[in-house]
Amino acid sequence: MRVLISPTAFKETLTADEVTELIADAWHKVRPNDTLITIPLADGGDGTLDILIRCMGAEVIQVEVHDPLGRKLKAKYGLKSDTAVVELAQAAGVRLLAPNERNPLKTSTYGVGELIMDAIKSGARRVILGVGGSATNDAGLGILKALGFKFYDKDGKEVWPCGGSLSQIVRVEPTRVDIHITVLSDVINPLLGELGAARVYGPQKGASADGVKILEEGLSHIAGLHPKGREYAQMEMMGAAGGVPFGLKLFLNADVVLGAAYIMKVTGWMDTVRTADLIITGEGRIDHQTCFGKVTYEVIKVAQKLNKPVVVVCGEHVPEFRPPSNVVIFPLLREISDRTSVFNNARLWLQQVVTNLARYADLLLG
């Protein structure tokens, strides 16, 4: 049997590479005669950079930038000829902050802009920017600030752009940036509304109910500053990473594409899947947000069209997500029921679940 193993990262627990390796090792021990093809995936968030660096054969560049709260840290990007690969999570990821530090009213994407600026100085004329796993809700204005944009309030004073200050901005002073950016969005959410950046993802980043209102008002205010703002705000993917695709499209005419689909294409996954007998994928949590463009959902969609069976291994499965008939979901929490144990011993439990799956693979596949 040809088994294609293509998970994404288990958020704040295991990288996509680690999950892939663990699944492959556990499966091979039980079914050594199966042919295993391993292609880790990402959606623009954590893991995107490493995957694209491998695909491109890019040089890894490390620089000092600022984290979401303005503290210095070392971050990396990839550079191949005139193309740079940047991962937002390197400088503005929620994983960089302790739980008690997470507050999207105060955080900024400025450090991501510093990465892009360094790439420009190193000769890049094109940037592939993966967004996802962010701690921010600043519509990407922090990135623009690092690239030379200035933002002013009604009194003519310069404003530092962050989630809580967006409503203060009444004037944007742009600058010429000689770069073309392609944003890899990890979700399809629009900028505003019930499915928008603030209301869906703000609480996950530490925002209170009142904070979510402030964030929503700030994003809506920025949309009103530009002739195309309201139009772009309604488009899919504009709400990723607290509105980063929106801000970069609005002010830099960036292209915005779905990250999972992009990665599946450039890694050769779309060709490889056609010859697979079984696909194993997974991520940390499967819930209603999985349908917003996450890796697992995109894998399931392709597999369904090709009539391929899929096994999904995840940390937790919320029943609100109901898989199609070609999909079987195996959450680690069903095996153990202790969230803390799953989080602290993810490697062990993942190996155990995959081992059991491999033992009964023939029954599962009918």
C-alpha positions in Angstrom: 0.0 0.0 0.0 1.2 3.5 -0.9 0.6 5.8 2.1 1.0 9.6 1.7 1.8 11.2 5.1 1.0 14.9 5.0 0.2 16.6 8.3 0.7 20.2 9.4 2.0 21.4 12.7 0.2 20.7 16.0 0.1 24.3 17.2 2.6 25.1 20.0 3.4 21.4 20.4 4.9 19.7 17.4 6.2 21.0 14.0 4.9 19.6 10.7 8.2 17.8 10.2 8.1 16.3 13.7 4.5 15.0 13.2 5.4 13.6 9.8 8.4 11.7 11.1 6.5 10.4 14.2 3.6 9.1 12.0 6.0 7.5 9.5 8.1 5.8 12.1 5.1 4.4 14.0 3.4 3.2 10.8 6.6 1.5 9.4 7.1 -0.5 12.6 3.7 -2.2 12.1 3.6 -2.3 8.3 7.2 -2.4 7.0 6.1 -3.4 3.5 4.0 -0.3 2.9 5.5 2.4 0.7 5.5 5.7 2.7 5.7 9.1 1.0 6.2 12.0 3.4 5.3 15.5 2.4 4.7 17.8 5.4 2.3 20.7 4.7 1.6 24.1 6.0 -1.0 26.8 5.4 1.1 30.0 5.7 1.6 29.7 9.5 4.2 27.8 11.5 6.3 25.5 9.3 5.7 27.4 6.0 9.2 28.9 6.0 11.0 25.6 6.5 9.0 23.9 3.7 9.5 26.6 1.2 13.2 26.9 2.0 13.6 23.2 1.2 11.5 23.5 -2.0 13.4 26.5 -3.3 16.9 25.6 -2.0 17.0 29.0 -0.4 19.7 30.4 1.8 18.7 30.9 5.5 19.3 34.5 6.6 19.1 35.3 10.4 18.6 38.8 11.6 17.7 40.7 14.8 14.1 42.1 14.7 11.4 43.0 17.2 8.8 40.6 18.6 5.0 41.5 18.8 5.7 43.5 22.0 8.8 45.3 20.7 11.5 43.2 22.3 14.5 42.1 20.3 14.8 38.6 19.0 16.5 36.6 16.3 14.4 35.5 13.4 15.1 34.0 10.0 13.9 34.1 6.4 14.9 32.4 3.2 16.5 34.0 0.1 17.0 32.6 -3.3 18.2 35.0 -6.0 15.6 37.9 -5.9 12.9 36.0 -4.1 12.6 36.0 -0.3 10.4 33.7 1.9 9.2 35.2 5.1 7.0 33.7 7.8 5.0 36.1 9.9 5.1 33.7 12.9 8.9 34.2 13.1 8.5 37.8 14.4 4.8 38.2 15.2 3.7 34.7 16.2 1.5 34.0 19.2 4.0 31.3 20.2 6.5 34.0 21.0 4.4 35.3 23.9 3.6 33.8 27.2 -0.2 33.3 27.7 -0.4 36.3 30.1 1.4 38.6 27.5 -1.1 38.0 24.7 -3.1 41.1 23.9 -3.8 42.0 20.3 -4.6 45.6 21.3 -0.9 46.1 22.0 0.9 43.7 19.6 2.4 44.7 16.3 3.6 43.1 13.1 6.5 45.6 12.9 9.1 42.8 13.2 7.7 41.1 10.1 8.3 44.4 8.2 11.9 44.4 9.5 12.4 40.9 8.0 11.0 42.1 4.7 13.2 45.3 4.7 16.3 43.2 5.4 15.4 41.0 2.4 15.0 44.1 0.2 18.4 45.3 1.2 19.8 41.8 0.4 18.4 42.1 -3.2 14.9 40.7 -3.0 12.4 42.0 -5.4 9.7 39.5 -4.6 8.5 38.3 -1.2 6.4 35.2 -0.4 4.9 36.0 3.0 3.2 33.2 5.0 0.8 34.5 7.5 -0.9 32.5 10.3 -0.4 31.8 14.0 -0.2 35.5 14.6 -0.4 37.4 17.9 -1.6 40.6 16.2 -4.6 42.4 14.9 -3.1 45.5 13.3 -4.2 45.1 9.6 -0.5 44.7 8.7 0.2 48.4 9.4 3.1 47.4 11.6 4.7 45.8 8.6 4.1 49.0 6.6 5.6 51.1 9.4 8.8 49.1 9.2 8.8 49.6 5.4 8.6 53.4 5.8 4.9 54.2 5.9 3.8 56.8 8.5 0.5 57.1 10.3 -1.0 60.3 11.9 -3.8 61.1 14.2 -6.2 64.1 14.0 -3.7 66.4 15.7 -0.9 65.5 13.2 1.0 63.3 15.7 2.5 60.1 14.5 0.7 57.0 15.7 2.4 53.7 16.4 0.2 51.1 14.7 -1.2 48.3 16.8 -4.6 46.7 17.3 -5.7 49.3 19.9 -4.5 52.4 18.0 -6.1 51.8 14.5 -9.1 54.1 15.2 -6.7 57.0 16.0 -5.3 57.0 12.5 -6.7 59.6 10.1 -3.9 60.0 7.6 -1.5 57.6 6.0 1.7 58.8 4.4 2.9 56.1 2.1 6.3 55.5 0.7 7.5 53.7 -2.4 8.4 50.1 -1.7 10.2 48.3 -4.6 8.9 44.8 -3.8 6.1 42.5 -4.9 4.5 40.6 -2.1 2.5 37.4 -2.4 0.6 36.7 0.8 -0.1 33.0 1.7 -3.3 33.2 3.8 -4.0 30.5 6.3 -7.7 31.1 6.4 -10.5 32.4 4.1 -12.1 34.7 6.6 -13.0 38.3 5.5 -11.7 41.3 7.5 -14.9 42.3 9.3 -18.1 40.9 10.7 -19.1 37.7 12.5 -16.5 35.7 10.5 -13.9 38.4 10.5 -10.5 38.8 12.1 -11.4 40.3 15.4 -14.5 38.3 16.2 -13.3 34.9 15.3 -9.6 35.1 16.2 -9.3 38.0 18.6 -10.3 35.9 21.7 -7.7 33.3 20.7 -5.0 36.0 20.8 -6.1 37.2 24.3 -8.7 39.8 23.5 -11.6 40.3 25.9 -15.2 40.9 24.7 -14.6 44.7 25.0 -11.2 44.3 23.3 -12.8 42.5 20.3 -15.1 45.5 19.8 -12.2 47.9 19.8 -10.3 45.7 17.3 -13.4 45.4 15.0 -13.9 49.2 15.1 -10.2 49.8 14.4 -10.2 47.5 11.4 -13.4 49.0 10.1 -11.9 52.5 10.5 -8.8 51.6 8.5 -11.0 50.2 5.7 -12.8 53.6 5.6 -9.6 55.5 4.9 -9.0 54.1 1.4 -11.3 54.2 -1.6 -11.0 50.4 -2.0 -11.1 49.6 1.6 -14.7 48.6 1.9 -14.5 46.5 -1.2 -11.4 44.6 -0.1 -12.7 44.1 3.4 -15.4 41.8 2.1 -13.1 39.6 0.2 -12.1 36.1 1.3 -8.7 35.8 3.1 -8.5 39.5 4.1 -9.0 38.6 7.8 -6.0 36.3 8.1 -3.4 37.2 10.8 -5.4 40.1 12.1 -5.9 41.7 8.6 -2.4 41.5 7.2 -3.5 40.4 3.7 -6.0 43.3 3.7 -3.4 46.0 4.6 -0.8 44.7 2.2 -3.2 44.4 -0.7 -4.7 47.9 0.1 -1.4 49.8 0.3 1.1 47.6 -1.6 -1.2 45.9 -4.1 -0.1 42.5 -2.8 -1.4 39.3 -4.2 -3.3 37.1 -1.7 -3.6 33.3 -2.2 -4.7 30.4 0.0 -1.6 29.2 1.7 -2.5 25.5 2.0 -3.3 25.2 -1.7 0.0 27.0 -2.6 2.1 24.7 -0.5 0.3 21.6 -1.8 1.2 22.7 -5.3 4.9 23.7 -4.9 5.7 20.6 -2.8 4.4 18.3 -5.6 1.7 17.0 -3.3 -1.0 17.6 -5.9 0.8 15.2 -8.2 1.8 12.6 -5.6 -1.7 12.2 -4.1 -3.0 10.7 -7.3 -0.9 7.6 -6.8 -1.6 7.1 -3.1 -3.8 4.4 -1.6 -4.2 6.2 1.7 -3.6 9.7 2.9 -2.7 10.5 6.5 -3.0 14.1 7.6 -3.7 16.0 10.8 -3.4 19.1 12.9 -3.7 20.1 16.5 -7.5 20.7 16.6 -10.3 19.9 14.2 -13.3 22.1 14.6 -15.5 24.5 12.6 -12.5 26.7 11.8 -10.9 23.8 9.9 -13.3 24.6 7.1 -11.9 28.1 6.7 -9.0 27.0 4.5 -6.9 24.9 6.9 -4.5 22.2 5.6 -6.7 19.3 6.8 -9.8 20.6 5.0 -7.9 21.2 1.8 -6.4 17.7 1.9 -9.9 16.2 2.5 -11.4 18.2 -0.4 -8.8 17.0 -2.9 -9.0 13.4 -1.6 -12.8 13.4 -1.9 -12.6 14.4 -5.6 -10.1 11.6 -6.2 -12.1 9.1 -4.1 -9.1 8.5 -1.8 -9.5 7.5 1.9 -8.1 9.8 4.5 -7.1 9.3 8.1 -6.9 12.4 10.2 -4.9 12.4 13.4 -5.4 15.3 15.7 -5.0 16.5 19.2 -8.7 17.2 19.6 -11.8 16.8 17.4 -14.8 19.0 18.1 -18.0 17.2 16.9 -19.2 20.3 15.1 -16.9 19.3 12.3 -18.5 16.4 10.5 -16.2 14.7 8.0 -17.3 13.2 4.7 -17.6 9.4 4.2 -14.0 9.0 3.0 -12.6 10.4 6.2 -11.9 8.8 9.6 -10.7 11.1 12.4 -8.7 9.9 15.4 -8.2 12.5 18.1 -5.6 11.9 20.8 -8.0 13.2 23.4 -10.4 10.4 22.8 -7.6 8.0 23.7 -6.6 9.7 26.9 -9.2 12.4 27.8 -6.6 14.4 29.7 -5.7 17.6 27.8 -2.6 18.4 29.9 -1.2 14.9 29.3 -1.8 15.2 25.6 0.0 18.5 25.4 2.9 17.4 27.5 3.3 14.0 26.0 2.2 14.6 22.4 5.0 12.5 20.9 4.1 9.4 23.0 0.4 9.6 22.4 0.7 10.3 18.7 2.9 7.2 18.3 0.4 5.1 20.2 -2.6 6.2 18.1 -0.8 5.7 14.8 0.5 2.3 15.9 -3.1 1.3 16.6 -4.2 2.7 13.3 -1.6 0.8 11.4 -2.6 -2.5 13.1 -6.2 -2.1 11.9 -5.5 -0.4 8.6 -6.9 -3.2 6.5 -10.2 -3.1 8.4 -10.4 0.6 8.2 -10.0 0.6 4.5 -12.5 -2.2 4.0 
